[in-house]
Amino acid sequence: MTFREVLRLREVEEHSTEETARMLGLSIAAVKSRALRGRQKLRQALTKYFRRSELADFSGRNSVY
């Protein structure tokens, strides 16, 4: 069971916590915990990506000018 599966069901398919728990055979507490940790991991990954992207823009390599 991955964080991705929980986030997909909760955030993309908009299932409730209870529905997600039932579908995945998890407790409600486990779904809440995995959703939180999944959001944190996604936030970290996106932050790293956009920081690298901003650095590339400032170096002139990806500049639109």
Backbone as a ProteinNet text record, in pm:
[ID]
protein_1_A
[PRIMARY]
MTFREVLRLREVEEHSTEETARMLGLSIAAVKSRALRGRQKLRQALTKYFRRSELADFSGRNSVY
[TERTIARY]
85.2	0	89	71.2	156.5	78.8	154.9	93.9	19.2	73.6	14.9	-128.4	-151.2	-285.9	-385.7	-345	-433.2	-460.4	-356.4	-375.8	-462.7	-443.6	-524.8	-673.2	-703.2	-843.1	-900.8	-823.2	-873.3	-878.4	-770.9	-760	-806.9	-776.5	-811.9	-954.6	-984.1	-1116.6	-1217.4	-1170.6	-1253.8	-1339.4	-1281.6	-1351	-1332.1	-1425.8	-1413.8	-1306.6	-1267.4	-1170	-1225.1	-1351.3	-1414.8	-1419.9	-1456.7	-1461.2	-1321.7	-1223.1	-1085.6	-1038.6	-1067.6	-1029.5	-1093.5	-1219.3	-1292.7	-1233.8	-1207.4	-1155.1	-1017	-934.7	-797.1	-778.2	-882.9	-871.6	-784.8	-791.5	-713.1	-805	-748.5	-825.7	-834.8	-929	-943.9	-818.1	-763.2	-640.5	-525	-515.6	-408.6	-424.3	-547.6	-572.4	-533.8	-573.5	-539.5	-389.1	-322.4	-177.1	-106.2	-147.5	-83.5	-113.4	-230.5	-262.8	-174.8	-159.1	-74.5	70.1	123.3	262.1	278.8	180.8	186.9	188.2	105.4	104.4	238.8	296.2	426.5	534.3	535.5	634.6	616.1	492.1	464.6	510.4	481.5	523.8	676.1	747.3	893.9	946	889	933	907.2	790.5	759	845.7	873.6	960	1098.3	1155.3	1286.5	1283	1178.9	1166.9	1163.8	1080.4	1065.8	1187.2	1256	1380.4	1484.3	1495.5	1589.8	1550.9	1422.8	1373.5	1406	1388.2	1418.5	1567.3	1651.3	1795.5	1835.7	1774.6	1804.5	1763.3	1650.6	1605.4	1703.1	1754.8	1846.1	1982.2	2019.4	2148.1	2142.1	2022.3	2006.2	1980.9	1991	1972.9	1829.6	1734.6	1594.1	1521.6	1594.8	1536.4	1454.8	1347.2	1264.9	1308	1405.3	1453.2	1567.8
-118.4	0	123.7	208	325.5	452.5	557.2	688.2	731.9	696.5	736.4	685.3	560.7	503.4	579.8	611.2	684.6	823.8	893.5	1028.4	1026.5	926.4	917.9	905	815.3	795.5	917.1	975.6	1088.4	1217.9	1250.6	1382	1385.3	1283	1283.1	1231.6	1116.6	1057.8	1107.5	1186.3	1252.3	1157.9	1042.9	951.8	1001.7	970.5	1007	920.8	961.7	883.7	744.4	738	609.7	519.6	576.2	497.7	447.1	533.1	494.7	382	394.2	289.9	156.8	160.6	38.4	-22.6	59.3	9.6	-53.9	3.9	-43.8	-140.5	-162.5	-252.4	-196	-64.9	3.3	63.2	98.7	172.3	318.6	389.5	532.1	606.9	571.8	636.4	614.1	493.9	464.7	548.4	564.8	646.2	791.8	844.1	983	1001.8	906.4	913.4	906.7	813.7	798.5	916.6	972.4	1091.1	1208.8	1226.8	1334.7	1315.9	1196.1	1171.3	1180.3	1136.4	1147.2	1292.1	1376.5	1519.1	1583.5	1544.4	1598.5	1559.2	1433.1	1387.1	1457.3	1475.2	1544.7	1689.2	1755.1	1893.7	1905.8	1813.8	1815.3	1797.5	1703.1	1677	1797.4	1857.9	1974.1	2094.2	2110.6	2220.9	2205.5	2084.6	2060	2086	2039	2057.2	2204.9	2282.1	2422.1	2503.9	2466.3	2535.6	2513.8	2389.8	2361.9	2437.9	2444.2	2514.4	2663	2723.3	2865	2890.8	2802.6	2818.5	2812.3	2723.3	2712.2	2839.8	2897.1	3020.7	3135	3143.1	3251	3234.3	3113.1	3091.7	3127.4	3151.2	3191	3075.9	2953.6	2839.2	2823.1	2847.9	2829	2961.9	3065	3198.1	3217.1	3292.4	3320.6	3449.8	3518.1	3644.6	3622.8
0	0	0	-97.6	-106.7	-73.4	-46.2	-23.6	-149	-263.6	-391.4	-406	-368.5	-379.9	-293.1	-171.5	-81.1	-136.7	-182.3	-237	-362.6	-446.6	-568.4	-532.7	-440.7	-402.8	-331.1	-240.1	-160.4	-241.4	-309.4	-372.7	-517.7	-593.3	-735.9	-756.1	-696.8	-714.8	-611.5	-515.4	-415.1	-331.1	-292.7	-201.5	-58.7	25.9	167.3	233.1	351.5	428.2	455.4	491.2	521	397.7	282.5	158.5	122	134.4	101.3	192.6	320.5	415.7	378.8	345.9	309.7	181.8	81	-46.3	-32	54.5	68.6	184.8	262.9	376.1	487.3	507	609.6	714.5	827.6	927.9	883.8	938.8	907.9	950.4	1065.5	1113.1	1015.6	958.7	862.2	735.8	689.4	569.9	597	711.1	744.8	753.3	816.8	831.8	697.2	612.9	481.9	390.6	400.5	320.4	363	492.2	542.3	497.2	517.1	477.6	327.1	251.5	105.6	60.1	122.4	88.6	122.3	236	275.1	175.1	133.8	36.3	-98.5	-140.5	-265.5	-257.4	-145.6	-126.1	-134.1	-69.9	-73	-214.8	-287.2	-424.1	-514.3	-500.9	-584	-548.1	-420.3	-377	-437.1	-431.3	-491.1	-640.5	-708.3	-852.6	-889.7	-822	-858.1	-818.6	-712.2	-677.5	-785.8	-834.6	-943.2	-1069.2	-1095.8	-1213.3	-1205.5	-1088.3	-1070	-1087.3	-1035.4	-1050	-1196.4	-1272.1	-1414.5	-1486.7	-1450.3	-1514	-1487.9	-1366.3	-1332.4	-1398.7	-1436.4	-1500.8	-1649	-1700.7	-1838.9	-1934.5	-1887.5	-1975.6	-2025	-1940.4	-1977.4	-1989.8	-2013.6	-2018.8	-2147.1	-2136	-2252.8	-2320.9	-2265.6	-2322.6	-2417.5
[MASK]
+++++++++++++++++++++++++++++++++++++++++++++++++++++++++++++++++

